[in-house]
Amino acid sequence: MKRQPYSAGAVKVAFWFQEFRTLVELLSEGKAYDEIKELNEQENIFGASTVTRKKQIYSTVTARARCMDESFVPLFMCVNATAQKQLALAAIMAQDTLFHEFVFEVIHEKLVLCSYELTDADMDKFFRRKQVQDERVAAWTEATFNRLGRTYRGILTGAGILEKKNKGPRHIYAPLLDLSVEKWLLEHDMAEVVYALSDR
């Protein structure tokens, strides 16, 4: 997996699973990204509330899909919704290095220790560590970290890994990767995703 510079761009995004699925379905029908972009501009295929949001969703789900080998499209189309969410999560981890490291360093550690609870303190500790490690992260504001935390929790909730809850500690559900998804990830240089989502 290619490591990208840390980014706070996730403050503007969400899990967007349905939107990601729509994109993949169109790719499976043979449509090119440019065609999908034009379709989105003309028909608002993601059901966005504003023009800005429409462009944001297309840009985000496209960036995620482009991080995956194109062979993930037929796999995505033949697995169930749970496995599709796992592939969508893998695409986010491939596209967003900071989120990938959060899953790897925080969620994975919790799974290994059988400590199935994510707290605000866990998130704060992770972001403070990154501030020390990276000058770009050190310059971010507290508001940025709060918004990133909300985004990360939202993505993990959407993927079925985190309890849906507005406040307080959230239960972590140990994911059981679909065997075909795990095999595909291992064969496409994404073993780190498999490891991050396991208790091994």
N, C-alpha and C positions, 0 to 999 in steps of 0.2 A: 504494500500500500504506500502511495506517495504521501509524504508528510507536507501539509500546507502550513503557511504561517498562521499563528493564532489570530482569530478574528472574533469580533463581538457582533458580527452580522446576524447571529441567531436571535438577537433581541427582537428582530422584525418578523420572525417566522414561527411556524408551528409544525406539528407532525405531518399534517396535510396528507393523510393516507389516501383518502378518496381521490384527491387531486393527483397524487402519484399514480394510483391505480388507473385513472383515466388516461394519463400520459402513456403508461405502459401498454394499455389496451390499444391505443392509437398506433404506437410503435409496432405492436404485434400485427396490426392490419397493413403494415408496410408504409405508413406515413413517415416522412422525414421531419426532423425538428423544425425546420423552417415552415413546413406545411402546418404543423401543429401550432406554431406561433401565430401564423396568419388566421388559423381557425379560431384561436383564442381571442384575437383582436376583433374578429368579426362576430363571433357567437358567444363569447364569454363562457367557454366550456367548463371553467372551474367555478362558475357561479359567484365570482368576486363582487363585492359591494361597491368598489370604486375602480376607476381606470388604473390608478397607482397599484392597488392591491392585485388587480388582474395581472399586471406585468410582474409584480413581485412573486406571485405564486408560480407563474410560468418559469421565471428565471430560476427560482429555488428548486422546484421539482426536476427541471431539466438538468441543472448542475448536479443534483444527486444521481440521476439516471446515468449521466455521462461518466460518472466515477466508476460505474460498473461495466464489466465486459458485456457486450451486447447479447451474449448467450444467456444472460439472466432473464431476458424477456420471455422466451418460451417456458422457462422454468416457472417464472412468476405466474404465467397464465394457467399452469396445470396444477398448482398447489392450492391448498385451502386458505381461508382468510388469515388464520393465525400465522401460517408460514409466509404469506405475502407481507404481513406486518413485520416479520423478522427480516425479510429482504429489504423492506423499506427502511428499517432501522439500520441495517448494515450499510445501506447507501448513504444515510445521514452520517454515520461514523466515518465512512470513506471520504466524505466531502468536507467534514468539519473536524479538524484535528483536535481542537480543544474539547469538544463534546466526546470524541473518541477517547481522549485521555481521562475524562471524567468517568466514563463507563468503566474503563480499564482500571483506573486507580481507586475509584470509590465503590462502584457497584460490585465489581469482581472481588475486591477485598472483603466486602460484606458477605458475599456468597461463600467464599472460602472459609470465613470465620463463623458461618451459620448465624450471622447477626442480621436478621432480615428486617432492618429498619433504617430508613434514611431520614436524617434530621437536618434542620437548617444549619446546625453547627458543622455537620459533615460537609455541606456545600461551602460554608464560609472557610473552613480549613483548606479545602481544595483550592479555592480562588486565592487565598492568601499565599499558598505555596507557589502558585503560578505567578503572582506578583513579584515574588523574590526571584523566580527563575527567568522572567522575561520582562524587558524594559517596556515593551508595548502594553502588556497587561498591567504593569505597574502604574501606567498613566490613566487607566480607566477609572471612572467614578463609581461610587457606591451604588448609585442608581443603575448603572450598567450591570453591575454584578447581580443586583436584585432581579433585574429583567432577564438576565441569562439564567438565573436559578429557576425562575418561573417557566422559561422556555424548556429547559432541560427536564424539569418535572413533568411538563405537559407532554413532551415527546415520549418519555418513558411510560407515562400513564397510557397514552395512545397505543403504545406498543404492547401493553398488557404486562409490563414489568413492575409498575409502581401502582400502589393503591390510589384510587381517585379520592382526594381529600383536599380541602381548602387550606387547612392549617394543621400545625403539629407534625409529629413523626408520621411517616408513611411506610406501610408495609411493602417490602420488596418480594415479589413473586419470582422464585427461581425459574428462569425460562428453560423449557425443554425444546431444544432446537429440532425442527423437522430434519429427518435424516438426509433428505435430498438437498435441503438448504445447507446443512453442515458440509456435505460432500462438495457442493458447488463452491462454497467459500474456501474450503481447504485447497481446492484445485485451482483457485484463481487469486492466489497470493493474499488471502484475507483470513489467514489462520488467527491473527490477532483478535478479530471479531469473535471467532468461535471461543477463543480463550477468555476474552473479556466477559462473555456471557455464560461462562461455566463456573463450577465450583472446584475446578481442578487447579 
